[in-house]
């Protein structure tokens, strides 16, 4: 869920607890269903009918596929990481505006970050004006797996066209330029687990590429041709 930070702290904590309780119930119910299915498969007499809703959740509650958790504030990221550790789940943080404050936790638990809104304003008045711009650089230097995305807010789909500008901004504030390019090509493919197919130009991968008039991270560059396999 989304949290309103103008809300009193005690109400934020209460809402976070309720959200985590719902997640706890989901995992417990999912794992109970999995245990029941395994038992009934061995004992055909009491075979349990498939529930397609829980069947689709099995890879997630078993920790085989990652769960995407939208979290920006420190307490949200910490709560998500601790929750995932308790249930031995794989998670990916989406948003991650405060991820630079939790780099040790993220690196230690191997939690990737899909960093959104490089061109946003800082979360707090006392933060550096360029805190969001240099966030990707701080994650990179701390050894946290990350990639850069456009804003995930309502109507965010059309903002995909601005992703190169976000990467360029990160490059202007400390992220090596080659890493900035990877942060919108190879790195997201690695986080999504599809880097054997896309993300870079290598033998055996899909021939998905484009031809441009110049540097892909330069705002004046135009795409001339695109090839999508």
C-alpha positions, 0 to 999 in steps of 0.5 A, a space after each residue: 500500500 501507499 503511505 501518506 507521510 503527512 500522517 502522524 507517525 503512530 498511524 503510519 506504524 499502524 498501517 504498516 503493521 496491518 499491511 505486513 499482517 496481510 502479507 504474513 497471512 498470504 504466505 502462511 496460507 500459500 504454504 499451507 496450501 502447498 503442504 496440503 497439495 503435496 500430501 494429497 498428491 501422495 494420497 490420491 484418495 484425499 486428493 485436493 482440488 487445485 486452486 489456480 490462485 494459489 497455484 500461481 503463487 507457489 513459486 513466490 511463497 516458495 522463494 523461487 521467484 521474486 516478489 516486487 515490493 514498492 518501498 521508498 522510505 527507510 522504514 518501509 525498506 527495512 520492514 520489507 527486508 526483515 519480512 523477506 528474511 523471516 520467510 526466506 523469500 526473494 524480493 526486489 525493492 521498487 522505488 528505493 528513494 531511501 535505498 542509499 540509507 540502507 545499502 548494507 542491509 540490501 547488499 547483505 541480503 542480496 536485495 536488488 533495487 529498481 530505482 525510480 524517479 532520478 529526476 525527483 526532488 529530495 524526500 526531506 528538506 535537509 537533504 542535499 538538493 542532488 540526493 535523488 540524482 546521486 542515489 544510483 551512484 551511491 548504490 553502485 559504489 556500495 555494491 547494491 544490485 540496481 537498475 534505473 526506471 521511470 516513475 511508477 506513479 499513475 500514468 507512468 507508462 508514457 514516461 518510459 521514453 524518459 528513461 535515458 534522461 534518468 540514466 544521463 542524470 545519474 551519470 552527471 552525478 557520479 555514476 560511471 557512464 558505462 554503468 549508467 547505460 547498463 542500468 537501463 539495459 543489462 542490469 534490469 535484464 539481470 534483475 528480471 532474470 532474462 539476461 540470457 536472452 536480452 540486455 546486451 549484444 552477445 552471441 546467442 541473445 535476441 537481436 533486439 537493438 537500435 541505431 541512433 544518431 549519437 550517444 544514447 544518453 544524450 538528450 539530442 540523440 534520435 533513434 534512426 532504426 530499431 530491431 526487435 526480435 
